[in-house]
């Protein structure tokens, strides 16, 4: 049966050749392998991405404006849903709760415009 040890078939001359070849290896000097580039999106995919970003920004802006304005209107507390729950109506009518809703509206607008400003297409 054949000997399967790593150095079993190497004679003295062969081991010297391998050590010489190992010393001349340029693996450190070789340029790094380039990473695979992502596939280029088709025209339809590009327009779908643009449309989805536009709709996200639009919905974020509209929801943000509604969250800023609606808590300060009379319809915020004088609606049919809150008439049945007076304790919840008192909480919703407080300035702190209205301010939190307006703050969430500002945050929503900021997120939408941040997405619009940081939009880039992969070429």
Helices and strands as residue ranges (DSSP letters): H 12-23, H 43-69, G 70-72, G 74-76, H 80-83, H 86-93, H 95-117
